[in-house]
Every structure is written in structure tokens, then in C-alpha cells.
């Protein structure tokens, strides 16, 4: 039996609730598949932890995480108590310290789920955004000056390296070859002529290695427009840290909402653990009400299984989620009435009856 150590950070708000449901699904899978075992270790790092200790995570948190097979995160943030730039800093540090440079965020419209776009259906929306996750605009590079005066100003500089751009583009090309052989790179090279012209040059240098993949380039403003009017024209999309973050909120909404949007922070070389989390945040406004949609967390857990080399149980979870939506079962964010646990019950029921054989 293969055994995997998974470190679980439920975090804040609905992160705690959706993580609980994702773990229920993982437990159901393990009850029917004796070939692997997940050793789950819960970590209490959250805003509550900050209020008690004065910091969100202990000083040795990276060492604690380093030896695991994967990290599963619910959501972080409670801005009424602690500013987001404090509570989210460990998340960014994890991505950078563990070289999780490929953030993979699929947006697929399931049958039975409505998109806000008129005349579009499941065959039109299947976009996989690969966000460069280790540098770009999220590098802590800058400062504030003349603080507290009328002349106060801030400088924040993005960092783009040839190595960072090339490796995330190659990762995107490899995914495109597994899907529909189409890659779109998103930049703003007409206005930011140093950083994003470098992206253009790196892509040009790679084209000869991927002649079987159709390649497009779009500026981010045009990409936003075309995500809405022509989502069917996109397959794999590669973007910088900031642009990828923004575009995946849009693609998530096109596929029904952020409650359905999984995310994976991948270290492709497997020299460090990868981290899996829903795209959505902690949603303090609905925390504790039992109405959060657990789909994104459950799909993130399925993608974690896939990354661990367990394709059969991963596919079973995806199929059970799709079947649940096809049956008309939905949570309040999608116009339904099922609560967080009840919706998960339906998914587990579909696992038991149709997909764990």
C-alpha cells in the first residue's frame, strides 16, 4: 500500500467548512480503494492562531511543510481582524520557497450548471489557465517613502526572469499537448516594454520546439474581452502572476462561479511538495452558515490525487461531481437549496453507486 503524508491547513472562514467536506470525499475514496492511504495532519494556522500568537504561522513552518507529499489548503483571511497582506503572506512564501511556479486553474462548465454567458454551453467553456506563480508582480520588491505625509508614495516592482518565463511556458505547452494543442500567452507588451517584451522573446524562442501546438498571443485587456465573447477559442492559457490571478476569477465565473474553481500550485520537478486549494477565499460573510459550495475544494482534492499518481480515484471524484450537477443538485450560490454537507452527501452517494468499482 502506498502511503502519502498530506498536511492540511483549513485556515479561515469557509475554508474550514469546505476542507471538512473535501476530506470526507477523500475518506470515502479510501474506504473503497485499499491501494493507498492518506495520512492527514491538521495544522491550526489561521487568523485565530495569529490572534493568539501574534503571527499566522510558527517560525519553522516551511520546515514542517517541506517533508510532506502534498499540502491541502482551505482558505486564508479574516480582514475584519487582520489585514489580508499579513494573513496571506505565508501562502505567497510557500509558493515561492517551494518553487511552485505553475499555478494550474481549470475552468470547465459542467452539464447542469448555468453560465452567465448567453448561448454558451459545456462544449464552449473548458479553459485551463497556467499562472506563473513564483515571480512577476507578487515578488515583495519595493517600499514606501515619506509615510504619513502628503508626499507619501509607494514603489512596487515586478520581477520577470527568462528562466521563470521559459519554464512556465514549457509547462503550458506540455499541458496543451495533453488537451487540444492550443496555447495562448497573455501579456501587456505594448505598454510594459521591458518585462512583457521579454515574454514575447522567450515564446518566440520556444516555437520551434512545439510546432504541433497552435500558438496565440493576446494583451490582457483583449483576453478579458475574448474570454467573455469567445471562450470556446481558448484551451491552455499562460499568464504572469497578476494577470493569471485576475483572468482565473473571470474564467471561474464563466464556468458557474468561484465555488467550482479548483487550483493547484505545482512544483513540476517534485523537489518540494505541491499545494492544492480552491480559488475562492475565506468568504467571512457566509462563514458558519453551512451554505458554502464545496466543489472547488473537492475538485482540488481530486487534482491532488492525480498529482500523487492516483488517476483512477481522481477520475472517480471528477465523475461523481459531474454526475451530481447533471442530476440538478446545487448549492445556494448556483440557485439551489442544498447546504455544504448535503451537497457533499450527493457526491459521496454518486461515488458509491457509480464510480468506485
C-alpha positions in Angstrom: 0.0 0.0 0.0 1.3 3.5 -0.9 1.1 6.0 1.9 1.1 9.8 1.4 1.6 12.4 4.1 -0.8 15.3 3.5 -0.6 18.4 5.6 -4.0 20.1 5.8 -4.5 23.9 6.6 -8.2 24.5 6.8 -7.5 28.2 7.5 -10.3 30.7 8.0 -13.9 31.2 7.2 -15.5 28.8 4.8 -12.0 27.3 4.3 -12.7 25.2 7.4 -16.1 24.1 6.1 -15.1 23.1 2.5 -11.9 21.4 3.7 -14.1 19.2 6.0 -16.2 18.1 3.0 -13.2 17.5 0.8 -11.7 15.2 3.5 -15.0 13.4 3.7 -14.7 12.6 -0.1 -11.1 11.5 0.3 -12.1 9.2 3.2 -14.9 7.7 1.0 -12.4 7.0 -1.8 -10.0 5.3 0.6 -12.7 3.1 2.0 -13.2 1.6 -1.4 -9.6 1.6 -2.6 -7.1 -0.3 -0.4 -4.1 0.5 -2.7 -3.2 3.8 -1.0 -3.6 5.6 2.3 -3.5 9.3 3.0 -2.1 10.3 6.4 -3.7 13.6 7.1 -2.1 16.0 9.6 -4.2 19.1 10.5 -2.4 22.4 11.1 -4.2 25.2 13.0 -2.5 28.1 11.2 -5.1 30.8 10.7 -6.3 34.2 11.9 -7.2 32.6 15.3 -3.6 31.4 15.5 -2.5 35.0 14.8 -4.7 36.4 17.5 -3.2 34.0 20.0 0.5 34.0 18.9 1.0 37.3 17.1 1.9 35.6 13.8 -0.1 33.5 11.3 2.4 30.6 11.3 5.3 29.4 13.5 8.8 30.4 12.6 9.7 26.9 11.3 6.5 26.4 9.2 8.4 25.8 6.0 10.4 23.1 7.6 7.2 21.5 8.9 5.7 21.5 5.4 8.8 20.6 3.4 8.8 16.8 4.0 5.2 16.2 3.1 3.9 14.7 -0.1 1.4 17.5 -0.6 -0.3 20.4 1.1 -4.0 21.0 1.1 -5.3 24.5 1.9 -8.8 25.6 2.6 -8.6 29.4 2.5 -6.9 32.2 4.5 -8.1 35.6 5.6 -10.3 37.4 8.0 -9.8 41.1 7.1 -12.0 42.4 9.9 -9.4 41.2 12.4 -6.1 41.1 10.5 -5.3 42.7 7.1 -5.1 40.3 4.2 -1.5 41.2 3.3 -0.5 39.7 6.7 -2.6 36.6 6.7 -1.8 35.8 3.0 2.0 36.3 3.2 2.7 32.7 4.3 0.7 31.5 1.2 2.9 33.5 -1.1 6.0 32.4 0.8 5.1 28.8 0.4 4.6 29.2 -3.4 8.0 30.9 -3.7 10.0 28.9 -1.2 8.8 25.5 -2.7 9.2 26.8 -6.3 5.5 26.1 -7.0 5.9 28.1 -10.2 3.0 26.6 -12.1 -0.4 27.5 -10.7 -2.9 25.4 -12.6 -6.5 26.7 -12.6 -9.1 24.9 -14.8 -12.5 26.3 -15.6 -14.9 23.8 -17.1 -18.6 24.3 -17.4 -20.4 21.1 -16.1 -23.7 20.0 -17.6 -26.4 21.2 -15.3 -24.6 24.4 -14.3 -25.5 27.7 -15.9 -23.0 30.2 -17.2 -23.8 33.9 -17.2 -23.0 33.9 -20.9 -25.9 33.8 -23.4 -25.9 31.0 -25.9 -22.9 29.2 -24.4 -22.9 25.7 -23.0 -20.5 23.0 -21.6 -18.9 22.4 -25.0 -17.8 26.1 -25.1 -16.1 26.6 -21.8 -13.1 24.4 -20.9 -10.2 26.7 -20.2 -7.0 25.8 -18.4 -5.1 28.8 -17.1 -1.4 28.3 -16.1 -0.3 31.2 -13.9 3.3 31.9 -13.3 3.4 31.6 -9.6 6.9 32.3 -8.3 7.8 35.8 -9.5 6.2 38.6 -11.5 4.1 41.1 -9.6 4.0 39.1 -6.4 7.7 39.4 -5.6 8.0 41.6 -2.5 10.2 44.2 -4.2 9.6 47.8 -3.3 8.9 50.1 -0.4 7.0 53.2 0.9 8.5 56.6 1.5 7.6 59.7 3.3 5.0 57.6 5.1 2.2 59.6 6.8 2.9 62.8 4.8 1.0 64.3 1.9 4.0 63.3 -0.3 3.8 59.6 0.7 4.4 57.3 -2.2 5.0 53.6 -2.9 7.1 51.7 -5.3 6.3 48.1 -6.2 8.5 46.4 -8.9 7.6 43.2 -10.8 10.4 40.7 -11.5 10.4 38.6 -14.6 13.3 36.2 -15.5 14.0 34.4 -18.7 14.2 31.1 -16.7 10.9 31.7 -15.0 9.1 32.6 -18.2 10.6 29.7 -20.2 9.8 27.0 -17.6 6.2 28.0 -17.2 5.7 28.3 -20.9 7.1 24.8 -21.4 4.8 23.5 -18.7 1.9 25.1 -20.5 2.9 23.6 -23.9 3.1 20.2 -22.3 -0.4 20.5 -21.0 -1.6 21.8 -24.4 -0.3 18.6 -25.9 -2.4 16.6 -23.5 -5.5 18.6 -24.3 -6.3 20.4 -27.7 -2.9 21.5 -28.8 -3.6 25.2 -28.5 -1.7 27.7 -26.2 -2.4 31.4 -25.7 0.1 33.6 -24.0 -1.2 36.7 -22.2 1.0 39.8 -21.8 0.8 43.6 -22.0 3.9 44.1 -24.1 2.5 47.1 -25.9 2.7 49.1 -22.7 5.2 47.3 -20.5 8.1 47.1 -22.9 10.7 45.5 -20.7 9.0 42.7 -18.8 6.5 41.6 -21.4 8.6 42.1 -24.4 10.9 39.5 -22.7 7.9 37.2 -22.5 7.4 37.7 -26.3 11.1 36.9 -27.0 11.1 33.8 -24.9 7.9 32.5 -26.6 9.5 33.2 -30.0 12.5 31.1 -29.0 10.3 28.1 -28.0 8.0 28.0 -31.0 10.3 25.6 -32.9 10.1 23.1 -30.1 6.3 22.9 -30.2 5.4 23.0 -33.9 2.4 20.7 -33.2 0.8 23.4 -30.9 -1.1 26.3 -32.3 0.1 29.5 -30.6 -1.6 32.8 -30.0 -0.6 36.0 -28.1 -3.1 38.4 -26.6 -2.8 41.5 -24.4 -4.6 41.1 -21.2 -7.3 43.6 -22.0 -8.1 41.8 -25.2 -8.0 38.5 -23.3 -10.6 39.7 -20.8 -12.9 40.7 -23.7 -12.4 37.5 -25.6 -12.9 35.2 -22.6 -16.4 36.6 -22.5 -17.3 36.6 -26.2 -15.3 33.6 -27.4 -14.5 31.3 -24.5 -14.5 28.3 -26.9 -11.4 29.7 -28.6 -9.2 29.1 -25.5 -7.5 25.9 -24.4 -4.4 26.4 -22.4 -3.7 30.0 -21.3 -0.3 31.0 -19.8 0.0 34.3 -18.0 2.0 36.2 -15.5 1.3 36.0 -11.7 -1.0 39.0 -11.6 -2.7 38.6 -15.0 -3.3 34.9 -14.3 -4.8 35.7 -10.9 -7.3 38.2 -12.5 -8.1 36.0 -15.5 -9.0 33.0 -13.4 -11.6 34.9 -11.4 -13.2 35.7 -14.7 -12.9 32.1 -16.1 -14.3 30.8 -12.9 -17.4 32.9 -13.1 -17.9 31.8 -16.7 -17.9 28.2 -15.6 -20.5 28.9 -12.9 -18.7 30.6 -10.1 -15.6 30.5 -7.9 -17.3 27.9 -5.7 -16.5 25.4 -8.6 -12.9 26.6 -9.3 -10.0 24.4 -8.1 -6.4 25.3 -8.1 -3.0 23.6 -7.9 0.3 25.2 -7.0 2.7 22.8 -8.7 6.4 22.2 -8.3 6.8 20.2 -11.6 10.3 18.8 -10.6 8.8 17.4 -7.4 11.8 18.6 -5.4 9.2 20.3 -3.0 5.6 19.5 -2.1 2.9 21.0 -4.3 -0.1 22.7 -2.7 -3.8 22.3 -3.6 -6.6 24.8 -2.8 -9.8 26.3 -4.1 -9.5 29.5 -6.0 -12.1 31.2 -3.7 -11.2 33.0 -0.5 -12.5 32.6 3.1 -15.8 34.4 2.4 -16.3 35.6 6.0 -19.8 36.9 5.1 -21.2 33.3 4.8 -18.9 31.5 7.1 -20.7 29.3 9.6 -23.9 29.3 7.7 -23.4 25.9 6.1 -24.1 27.1 2.6 -20.6 27.3 1.1 -20.1 25.4 -2.2 -17.5 22.7 -1.5 -17.0 21.8 -5.2 -13.8 23.7 -5.7 -12.2 22.1 -2.6 -13.4 18.7 -3.6 -12.0 19.1 -7.2 -8.7 20.4 -5.7 -8.5 17.2 -3.7 -9.1 15.2 -6.8 -6.4 17.0 -8.6 -4.1 16.3 -5.6 -4.8 12.6 -6.1 -3.9 12.9 -9.8 -0.6 14.6 -8.9 0.2 11.9 -6.4 -0.1 9.3 -9.1 -3.6 8.1 -8.4 -5.5 8.7 -11.6 -8.3 6.2 -11.0 -9.6 7.7 -7.7 -9.1 11.2 -9.1 -11.2 10.4 -12.1 -13.9 8.9 -9.9 -14.2 12.1 -7.9 -14.4 14.2 -11.1 -17.1 11.9 -12.5 -19.1 11.9 -9.3 -19.1 15.7 -9.2 -20.2 15.9 -12.8 -23.0 13.4 -12.2 -24.2 15.3 -9.1 -24.6 18.5 -11.2 -26.2 16.6 -14.0 -28.9 15.4 -11.5 -29.8 19.0 -10.7 -28.2 19.1 -7.3 -26.8 22.5 -6.4 -25.9 24.8 -3.6 -27.4 28.3 -2.9 -24.7 30.1 -4.9 -25.9 28.3 -8.0 -29.6 28.8 -7.3 -30.1 25.5 -5.3 -31.1 24.7 -1.8 -28.5 22.1 -0.7 -26.2 23.0 2.1 -22.4 22.3 2.1 -22.7 18.9 3.8 -25.8 17.8 2.0 -24.3 18.6 -1.4 -21.2 16.5 -0.4 -23.5 13.7 0.6 -24.8 13.6 -3.0 -21.3 13.4 -4.4 -20.3 10.6 -2.0 -23.5 8.8 -2.9 -22.6 9.0 -6.6 -19.1 7.8 -5.8 -20.6 4.7 -4.0 -23.2 3.9 -6.7 -21.4 4.6 -9.9 -17.7 5.3 -9.8 -15.9 3.2 -7.2 -15.8 -0.1 -8.9 
